[in-house]
Amino acid sequence: MSCFGNITTNAGGIPYISNTNVTVGTDTVDIALGFRRFQPIGYFTVRMENAIPSDATPTLPVTLTANGVTRNLTLPNGTAVTVADLLATSVFLVFNDRFNGTLALMSRTIV
């Protein structure tokens, strides 16, 4: 049985990416991951080097920008992740569903 028809995600382990910037706007809070040599497929971990400011509006949705592309961060059920979901978070796990074009927050570590 050939394995060439299988879709492999995270074959080299789960990438660990530090954010480079957090921008609080009027409509969203954007977490920038900077430019990478690869686009993570499947799971990746974000380490919050730059925290979301504690005075950011808690109901603002959160976006992630990687390689110049900004996408909404959602919960697995499709609901938008808000600032309140990520305040005081140091690390969070994301699933990049490239087939559906979604980024889902899978878990988080609160300090």
C-alpha positions in Angstrom: 0.0 0.0 0.0 1.4 3.3 -1.1 1.5 6.3 1.3 1.8 8.9 -1.5 -1.9 9.6 -1.5 -1.9 10.6 2.1 -1.9 14.2 3.3 0.8 14.8 5.8 0.7 17.6 8.3 3.4 18.6 10.7 5.7 15.8 9.5 8.7 17.6 11.1 6.9 18.4 14.4 4.8 21.4 15.5 6.4 24.7 14.5 6.9 27.2 17.3 6.6 30.8 16.2 7.1 33.9 18.2 5.0 36.9 17.4 6.8 40.1 16.3 4.1 42.7 17.0 0.6 43.3 18.3 -1.4 46.1 16.6 -4.6 47.3 18.3 -7.0 48.8 15.7 -10.5 50.1 15.9 -11.9 46.9 14.3 -9.4 44.1 15.2 -6.3 43.3 17.1 -3.7 41.8 14.8 -1.0 39.5 16.0 1.9 39.6 13.5 4.1 36.5 13.1 6.5 38.1 10.7 7.8 36.6 7.5 8.6 32.8 7.5 10.3 30.6 5.0 7.2 28.3 5.2 3.5 28.6 5.6 2.6 26.3 8.6 0.2 23.6 7.6 -1.7 21.8 10.3 -0.8 22.8 13.9 1.6 25.5 14.9 2.3 27.1 18.3 2.4 30.9 18.8 4.6 32.3 21.6 3.4 35.8 22.6 6.7 37.7 22.8 4.5 40.9 22.6 1.4 40.7 24.7 -2.0 42.1 23.8 -2.3 45.3 25.8 -4.6 44.9 28.9 -6.5 48.0 28.0 -7.6 46.7 24.5 -11.3 46.4 24.0 -12.2 42.8 25.0 -14.8 42.3 22.3 -12.5 43.1 19.4 -11.8 40.0 17.1 -8.3 38.8 16.7 -6.4 38.3 13.4 -3.1 36.6 12.6 -0.8 38.0 10.0 1.8 35.6 8.5 3.9 36.1 5.4 1.9 39.3 4.7 -1.5 37.5 4.7 -4.0 38.4 7.5 -6.6 35.9 8.5 -9.3 35.7 11.2 -8.6 33.5 14.2 -11.6 31.5 15.2 -12.7 28.8 17.7 -13.2 25.3 16.2 -16.9 26.1 15.9 -16.2 29.1 13.7 -16.9 31.8 16.3 -14.4 34.7 16.2 -11.7 34.7 18.9 -11.8 38.0 20.8 -9.3 39.8 22.9 -11.0 38.5 26.0 -10.1 34.9 24.9 -6.3 35.7 24.6 -5.6 38.3 27.4 -2.7 37.2 29.6 -2.0 34.3 27.2 1.6 33.3 26.8 1.3 30.5 24.3 -1.5 29.2 22.1 -2.0 26.3 19.6 -3.5 27.0 16.2 -4.8 24.7 13.5 -4.3 26.0 10.0 -6.9 24.4 7.8 -5.5 25.3 4.4 -8.4 23.5 2.6 -11.0 25.7 4.2 -8.8 28.7 4.7 -9.4 28.9 8.5 -7.2 29.3 11.5 -8.7 27.7 14.7 -7.5 28.3 18.2 -7.2 24.9 19.8 -5.7 25.6 23.2 -4.0 28.3 25.2 -1.7 28.7 28.2 -2.6 31.6 30.5 0.1 33.1 32.7 
